[in-house]
């Protein structure tokens, strides 16, 4: 193994992977922009803010590679210090996580109607944001890697709270949505895509967050943590956009073109019919049909199971 493999090499791997994911973000953003979804302004604001944040962060990541490989090419002593790009990465990643978790928290509220549960998710997410921003600023103040010891508990709290929010959102969405399958292929397709997006967010981001935390705590004399830290924000944005763009594939499956006014809002409902309990799913949406059909707006209820 070369002298700089775990310093420059792993940094470049993280930057290459981040650039690849940013390409996917750009593609998905173009798909979202060109598809005329009837989304609320705040959803469009979430998508736009994440894309701008990802663009700026990816540009900073490229600069970090230039700084390490070109500007300090003949200056190995610079590796004992962190530049402003590392604190910026911590802050940008925390913001991307917080915005995405707020969006998914809104989905949890729409599905469960449980304000205490969503409040707990918001608490975990807010703590992750606070500790993430603090860790980034504090690392810039310390500047020298040898002095990073006091930073350990704050980085640990940041990534643990952030990961806990992701896992909780994933478990809740997967459980509620899996119970909401209707037996209708088109509706179940959207539900499966939403479940997949939730699992992607929780699984991949959690793996990267844990990789970032343990490599920072155990291998601080390397840049191994940067290999996980730089792409993390792009994973959040990719999974969120994939969930929103799933509606494009759904529209292409049939003759009816459905444009949802929200993120596919659903609520479990229980009714009693002839002495039997019937669980149903209520799907609220705007439906724009072909030219030969009329436009319909309203609520549709599909039976799920009968006990």
N, C-alpha and C positions, 0 to 999 in steps of 0.2 A: 504494500500500500504506500502510495506517495505521501510526501510530507504535508501536502495541502488537500488531500482527498476529503477529509472530514471538516475542512474549513471552507475552501472555495468550491470543491466538487459538489458537496451536498447542497450548498447554496444555489449553484447553477441548476441542479436537478429541480429544486423547488421553484426557481424562476421559470424554467422551461415548462413545467407542469402548470404553473399559474398562467402562462401565456396561452397554452392550449385551452385551458378552461375559459379564459377570457374570450377566446375565439368562439367557443360554444355560447357564452353569454351574449356576444354580439349577434350571432345568428338567431338565437331565441328572441332577443329584443326586436330584431327586424321582423320576425314572424309575428310577434305580438303587435307591433306597431302597424303592420300591413293588414292584419286581420281586424275587422271592425267589430270588436267586442263592445257591448253596451255596458262597460264597467263604470263603476262610480269613480268620481274624480280622485278620491283618496287612494283607490287601488292603482290608478295610473300614476299618481304621485309616488307611491311606493316603488313601482317598477322603474320610473324615471330616476328617482334618487339613488336606487341601488346601482343602476347602470352608470350614472355619473361617478358614484363612489368607486365602482370597480374600475372604471377607465382611469381615474386619477391614481388609484392604488397600483394598477398594473404598470402605469408609466413610472411610478416611484420604484417599483420592483426592477424594471429595466435599468433605471439609473443606479440602483444598488449593485447590480451586476457590473455595470460600467465602472463604478467607483472601486469595486473590489479587484477587478481584472485589468483595468487600464490606468485609472488615476493613481492607484497604490500598487501598481505592478511590481515595482522595485522597492517597496516599503513594507516588509513583513511586520514591522512594529505596529502598523495600523490595525492589525488583526486583534490586538489586545484591547481595542476600543470599539464602541458601536457608534455609527453615525446616526443622523436624525431619521434615517429610513426605518430603523427598527422600532423606535417609539411610534412613528407614524403607522406602521403595520399593526401594532397592537391596538391603537385607537380606531383605525379603519375597520379592522376585523370585528372589534367589539360593536361598532355601529351597525355593520352589516348583519351581525347576529341578532342584535336588538330589533332592528327593523323587520327582519324575517320572522322573528318570534312573535312580534306584535301582530303581524299579519296572520300567522297560524293560530295565535291566541284568539283572534276574532273568529276564526273558523271553529275553534273549540267551543266558544260561547254560543255560536249559532247552532251547533249540534247538540250541546249538552244543556244549555241554559243555566249552567252552574257558575254563578258569579264567584263563589269562594274558590273553586278550582282554577278559574281563569285569573283570579287575584293572586293565587299562589304562583302560577306560571309567570305572571307579570313581576312578582317579587323576585323570583329567581333570575329572570331576565334582566331586571333593573340592577340587581347586585352584580351580575356578570358584567354589565356595561360599566358600572362605577369602578369595579376593581380592574377591569381591562384598561380603561382610560388612565386610572391612577398608575397602573403598572407601566404603561407606555411613557407617561410623563416622568415617573420616577427613574426609569431606565435611562432616559435622556439626561437627567440630572446626575446620576451616578457616572454614566459615560464609560467608565473603565470596567471591563469584565471582572477583574479581580475583586471589585467592590460590590458585586451583584448579590452577595449573600443575603442582605436584608430584604431583597426583592422576592425571595422564594415564597413566603406565605401569601403575598398579594397575587402573584402569578397563579399559585395553586387555587386560591379562592376564585379568581377570575374564571379559570377554565373548568373548575368543578361546578360552579353555579351555572355557567353557560351550558355545559354538557347536561346537567340535571334538567334544565328547562327543555333542551332538545329531546331527551329521552322521555320525559313526561308527556310532551306534546305528541311524540310518536306513538306511545302506548295508548293514550286516550283516543287519538284519531283512528288508529288501527282498530281498536276495540269497538268504538261506536259505529264506524263505517262498515266493519265486517258484519255487524248485526243488522245493518240497514239495507242489505242486498234485497232486491225486489223480485228477482226471477226474470225481469225484463232485460234483454241483452244490452240494449242501448244505455239504459240507466245504470246497469251494473258495470258497464265499461268505464263510465266516468268515475264511479265509486272506486273501482280497482286502480285507476290511474291516480286518484287522490291518495289512496292508501300507499301506493308505490312511492309517490312523492314524499309522503310523511316518513316512510321508512328510509328512503334515501337521505333525507335531511338528517334524521336522527342517527343513522348508522355511520355514514361516511364522515359527517362532521364530528361525531363523538370519537371516532378512531383518530382523526387528525388532531383533535383537541388533546386527547390523551397522549398521542405521540409528541405533540408540542410540549406538553407539561413534563413528561418523564425525561425527554431528551434535554430540556432546559435544566431540570433539577440534577440529572445524573451525568450529563456530558456538556457542562457549560463551557468547557475549553474548546468546544467545536461549534460549528454552525448547523448542527443536526436539527435543532429546533426550528431554524429558518426554513428548512425543507418542508415542514408541516405548516408553519405560520403563514407563509405567503399565499398558498392556494386556498386557505380555509374560507375566506370571504367569498371566493368565486363558487364554491360548492353550495353555499347558502343561496346565492342568486340563481344558479343553474336549476336547483330543485324547485325554487319558487316559480320561475318562469316555465319550467316543464309542466308544473301543475296547472298553471293558467292556460298554457298553449295546448293542453290535452283536449280542450274543447274544440280545437280545429279538427283533430282526428275524429272526434265524435260526430261533428257535422258531416264529415265526408262519408260516414258509414250508411247514411240513409238519405231519403229524399227530403226529409225535413231538416232545415237549417236552423240550428238553435243558437241564439246569442244570449248569453246569460247576463243579467244586469248586476249580478254579484258573483261570488266565487262558488256558485252552485250551493245555495243555501238549503239545508235539510233539517228536519226535526223529527225525531221519533215520536210516534203517537200511538196511543192504545185506546181502542174502542171495544164495546161489547155488543155482539150481535147474536141473537137467539141463544143466549146463555153461554156463548163461546167468546173468549178473549181474542181479539184480532189485533196484531201489531202491524202498524202501517208506517210508511215513510211519506212525509209530505215534502214535495219538491216545488219550490217557488221559483219561477223562471219566466223570462220573456221568450216567446216562440215566434220566429219569423219564418213562415212557410214559403213554399214555392209560389210563383205568380198565380198558379191556378187555385191556390187555397187561400183562405182568409187568415189574418193574423190573430193569434190567440194570446191572451195574457191571463194568468191565474194560477191556481193551486191544483195539483193533481195528486191523488192518493193511490198508492199501490200496496196491496196486501203483501205482507212479508211472510208471516207464519200464522198458524192457527193452533191454539192450545186447547 
